[in-house]
């Protein structure tokens, strides 16, 4: 059974480990190992998650296996994080995203990552539903996100969940700017 819960200050290390396992899945094939390592170090390290979890304008939700610790092994073990999302309740900092996303107030779906072995098992849908419900509960009328233009799997998933392409922006990974679509949906 999958449980969706709000992350707490004690989850920073586990979130950083999860980021190592999942960030690479969203990167286009040309992204170098050095660029991925730099992004993990500079944006998705334990210290970054400490700051994100302390920020009242951010909310991180995690999907994990529910139940008693020690029931199962590996990614099926109770308490093991399978995925996470991060909402940012603020105006888009990126000029292109601010111009493209028109529904206000808005919440950015800043992160949406799941372990590869969970793909196609309904975990992402449950996590997305809980995330959009949380955004709505905090007063957001819309949600937006940036997704790499080469990440066809993620784009299909977001479209299935009601997001539509409203613009484009750039996203820095390592020393290279990637081309992202800006997607948005009403809540």
C-alpha positions as CSV (number, residue, x, y, z in Angstrom):
1,X,0.0,0.0,0.0
2,X,1.3,3.4,-0.9
3,X,1.1,6.3,1.5
4,X,1.4,10.0,0.5
5,X,2.5,12.3,3.3
6,X,4.0,15.7,3.9
7,X,7.8,15.6,4.3
8,X,9.2,16.7,7.6
9,X,12.6,18.1,8.7
10,X,13.8,14.6,9.4
11,X,13.4,13.6,5.7
12,X,16.2,15.7,4.2
13,X,18.7,12.9,3.9
14,X,16.2,10.5,2.4
15,X,15.0,13.1,0.0
16,X,18.6,13.8,-1.1
17,X,19.1,10.0,-1.7
18,X,15.9,9.8,-3.6
19,X,17.0,12.8,-5.8
20,X,20.2,10.9,-6.7
21,X,18.1,7.9,-7.8
22,X,15.5,9.9,-9.7
23,X,16.9,13.2,-11.1
24,X,18.9,11.4,-13.8
25,X,15.7,9.8,-15.1
26,X,14.4,13.3,-16.2
27,X,17.6,14.3,-18.0
28,X,18.0,14.1,-21.7
29,X,20.6,11.6,-23.0
30,X,23.2,14.4,-23.8
31,X,23.3,15.5,-20.1
32,X,26.8,14.8,-18.9
33,X,27.5,12.9,-15.7
34,X,29.4,16.0,-14.5
35,X,26.4,18.3,-15.0
36,X,24.1,15.8,-13.2
37,X,26.6,15.6,-10.3
38,X,26.8,19.4,-10.1
39,X,23.0,19.8,-10.1
40,X,22.7,17.2,-7.4
41,X,25.4,18.9,-5.3
42,X,24.1,22.5,-5.9
43,X,20.3,22.0,-5.9
44,X,19.3,18.6,-4.5
45,X,21.8,17.9,-1.7
46,X,20.7,17.2,1.9
47,X,21.4,20.9,2.9
48,X,19.2,22.1,0.1
49,X,16.4,19.9,1.3
50,X,16.9,21.2,4.8
51,X,16.3,24.7,3.5
52,X,13.3,23.6,1.3
53,X,11.7,21.9,4.3
54,X,12.1,25.0,6.5
55,X,10.7,27.3,3.8
56,X,7.0,28.1,4.5
57,X,6.4,28.8,0.8
58,X,7.4,25.3,-0.1
59,X,5.6,22.0,0.5
60,X,7.2,18.6,-0.2
61,X,5.1,15.5,-0.4
62,X,6.5,12.0,-0.5
63,X,5.1,8.7,-1.7
64,X,6.3,5.7,0.3
65,X,5.3,2.1,1.1
66,X,3.0,2.1,4.1
67,X,3.2,-0.4,6.9
68,X,5.6,-1.6,9.5
69,X,9.4,-1.3,9.0
70,X,11.1,-4.4,7.9
71,X,8.2,-6.0,6.1
72,X,9.8,-6.1,2.7
73,X,13.2,-5.5,1.0
74,X,14.7,-2.9,-1.3
75,X,12.2,-0.4,-2.9
76,X,9.3,-2.4,-1.6
77,X,10.3,-1.8,2.1
78,X,8.0,0.0,4.3
79,X,9.1,3.6,4.8
80,X,11.2,3.7,1.7
81,X,10.5,6.8,-0.3
82,X,9.3,6.0,-3.9
83,X,8.9,9.5,-5.1
84,X,8.4,13.2,-4.1
85,X,6.9,16.4,-5.3
86,X,7.7,20.0,-4.3
87,X,5.3,22.9,-4.6
88,X,6.5,26.5,-4.5
89,X,3.8,29.0,-3.5
90,X,5.1,32.2,-5.1
91,X,5.2,34.1,-8.3
92,X,7.4,32.4,-10.9
93,X,11.0,33.7,-10.6
94,X,11.7,32.9,-14.2
95,X,10.6,35.7,-16.6
96,X,9.5,33.3,-19.3
97,X,7.5,31.2,-16.9
98,X,6.0,34.3,-15.3
99,X,4.8,35.5,-18.7
100,X,3.5,32.0,-19.8
101,X,1.7,31.0,-16.7
102,X,-1.4,33.2,-16.4
103,X,-3.6,31.6,-13.7
104,X,-3.2,33.4,-10.3
105,X,-2.6,32.7,-7.5
106,X,-0.3,29.9,-8.8
107,X,1.8,27.1,-7.3
108,X,4.9,25.9,-9.1
109,X,5.2,22.1,-9.3
110,X,9.0,22.4,-8.9
111,X,9.8,18.8,-8.5
112,X,8.0,15.5,-9.5
113,X,10.3,12.5,-9.4
114,X,9.7,8.8,-8.9
115,X,12.0,5.8,-8.7
116,X,12.1,4.0,-12.1
117,X,10.7,0.8,-10.7
118,X,7.5,2.6,-9.7
119,X,6.8,3.8,-13.3
120,X,3.4,2.4,-14.5
121,X,2.3,1.3,-11.1
122,X,0.0,4.2,-10.2
123,X,2.3,5.8,-7.7
124,X,2.8,8.9,-9.8
125,X,-0.9,9.4,-10.3
126,X,-1.6,9.1,-6.5
127,X,1.3,11.5,-5.7
128,X,0.1,14.0,-8.4
129,X,-3.5,14.0,-7.1
130,X,-2.3,14.6,-3.6
131,X,0.0,17.4,-4.7
132,X,-2.7,19.2,-6.7
133,X,-5.1,18.8,-3.8
134,X,-2.5,20.4,-1.5
135,X,-2.0,23.3,-3.9
136,X,-5.7,23.9,-4.1
137,X,-6.0,23.7,-0.2
138,X,-3.3,26.4,0.1
139,X,-5.4,28.7,-2.2
140,X,-3.7,28.2,-5.5
141,X,-6.0,28.6,-8.5
142,X,-3.5,27.1,-10.9
143,X,-0.3,25.2,-11.1
144,X,2.6,25.4,-13.5
145,X,5.8,23.5,-14.2
146,X,8.8,23.3,-16.5
147,X,9.6,20.1,-18.2
148,X,12.5,19.3,-20.6
149,X,11.2,19.3,-24.2
150,X,12.9,15.9,-24.7
151,X,11.2,14.2,-21.8
152,X,8.3,12.7,-23.7
153,X,7.2,10.3,-20.9
154,X,6.9,13.2,-18.4
155,X,5.1,15.4,-20.9
156,X,2.5,12.6,-21.6
157,X,2.0,12.2,-17.8
158,X,1.5,15.9,-17.2
159,X,-0.9,16.2,-20.1
160,X,-2.8,13.2,-18.8
161,X,-3.1,15.1,-15.5
162,X,-4.6,18.2,-17.2
163,X,-1.5,20.3,-17.9
164,X,-1.2,22.1,-21.2
165,X,1.8,23.7,-22.9
166,X,1.6,27.5,-22.5
167,X,5.2,28.6,-23.3
168,X,8.9,27.8,-23.2
169,X,11.8,28.6,-20.8
170,X,15.4,27.7,-20.3
171,X,16.7,25.6,-17.4
172,X,20.4,25.4,-16.3
173,X,21.9,22.0,-15.6
174,X,25.6,22.2,-15.0
175,X,26.9,24.7,-17.6
176,X,24.3,24.0,-20.3
177,X,20.9,25.5,-20.7
178,X,18.2,23.1,-21.5
179,X,14.9,23.9,-23.4
180,X,11.8,23.4,-21.3
181,X,8.1,23.6,-22.0
182,X,6.1,25.6,-19.5
183,X,2.9,23.7,-18.7
184,X,-0.1,24.9,-16.7
185,X,-3.4,23.8,-15.4
186,X,-6.3,25.2,-13.5
187,X,-7.0,23.8,-10.1
